[in-house]
Amino acid sequence: MKLKRFEILLPLNYNDRRPIERIKFMVTNRELLERFGGPTTDSVEISGTWKYGSAFYQDRLVRLTIDSDNPDEAVAFLRKYKEVLKTRFEQIDIWITAHDVEVI
């Protein structure tokens, strides 16, 4: 079975380093569960550094993974949902990537 896998990186802290409230992750997980039927969250913390304008940011992140057998519909949804996540997590951007997956 061929699927498209989407990975969403969510920050654990706001850009001013305050921790993001756990409820925001719970709401996001519930919304993705209702839409896609089963998001997966990595238990390993990811770190990343990025630059926006002249400012550098150091992120601590978690990765949510979603598989879809209807990638066009999923992409359309996730493009809009990204704006929800940017507002919810008070971010300049939220990184969402797509990868081909074949389940054997």
C-alpha positions in Angstrom: 0.0 0.0 0.0 1.4 3.4 -1.0 0.8 6.3 1.3 2.0 9.9 1.8 3.6 10.5 5.2 3.4 14.0 6.7 5.7 15.2 9.5 4.9 18.2 11.5 7.5 19.7 13.8 6.0 21.5 16.8 8.0 23.6 19.2 8.1 22.9 23.0 8.8 26.5 23.8 7.6 29.9 22.5 10.3 32.0 20.9 10.8 33.9 24.2 11.6 30.4 25.7 8.4 30.1 27.8 7.2 26.4 27.7 4.2 25.9 25.5 1.1 24.6 27.5 0.5 20.9 27.2 -3.2 21.5 26.3 -2.1 22.9 23.0 -0.5 19.6 22.1 -3.5 17.7 23.3 -5.9 19.8 21.2 -3.6 19.4 18.1 -3.4 15.7 18.6 -7.2 15.4 18.9 -7.8 17.5 15.8 -5.4 15.3 13.8 -6.9 12.2 15.2 -10.3 13.2 14.1 -9.1 14.2 10.6 -6.6 11.4 9.9 -7.5 8.7 12.3 -4.1 8.3 14.0 -1.2 10.7 14.4 2.0 9.4 16.0 4.2 11.6 18.2 7.9 10.8 18.6 9.0 10.5 22.2 12.5 11.8 21.3 13.1 15.6 21.5 14.5 17.1 18.3 16.5 20.3 18.3 17.0 22.8 15.5 18.6 26.2 14.9 17.3 28.7 12.4 17.6 32.3 11.4 14.8 34.8 10.6 16.0 38.2 9.6 19.0 38.9 11.8 17.7 36.8 14.8 18.8 33.2 15.5 16.5 30.8 17.2 17.2 27.5 19.0 14.2 25.2 19.0 13.3 22.1 21.0 10.7 20.2 19.0 8.5 17.2 18.8 7.5 15.4 15.6 4.0 14.4 14.7 3.6 11.9 11.9 0.4 11.3 9.9 0.0 8.8 7.0 -2.7 9.4 4.3 -3.9 7.4 1.4 -5.4 10.6 -0.1 -2.4 12.9 -0.3 -4.0 15.7 -2.4 -6.8 16.1 0.2 -4.3 15.9 3.1 -2.0 18.6 1.5 -5.0 20.9 1.0 -6.0 20.4 4.7 -2.5 20.8 6.1 -1.8 24.0 4.1 -4.8 25.6 5.9 -4.1 23.9 9.2 -0.5 25.2 9.2 -1.9 28.7 9.8 -3.9 27.4 12.8 -0.7 25.9 14.2 1.3 29.0 13.6 -1.2 31.0 15.6 -1.7 28.4 18.3 2.0 27.9 18.9 2.9 31.6 18.3 5.4 30.8 15.6 6.7 32.5 12.5 6.5 29.2 10.7 5.7 25.6 11.3 7.6 23.0 9.3 5.5 20.3 7.6 7.1 17.9 5.2 5.7 15.1 3.0 7.3 11.8 2.1 6.3 8.8 0.0 5.8 5.7 2.1 5.1 2.1 1.1 3.7 -0.2 3.8 4.8 -3.8 3.3 
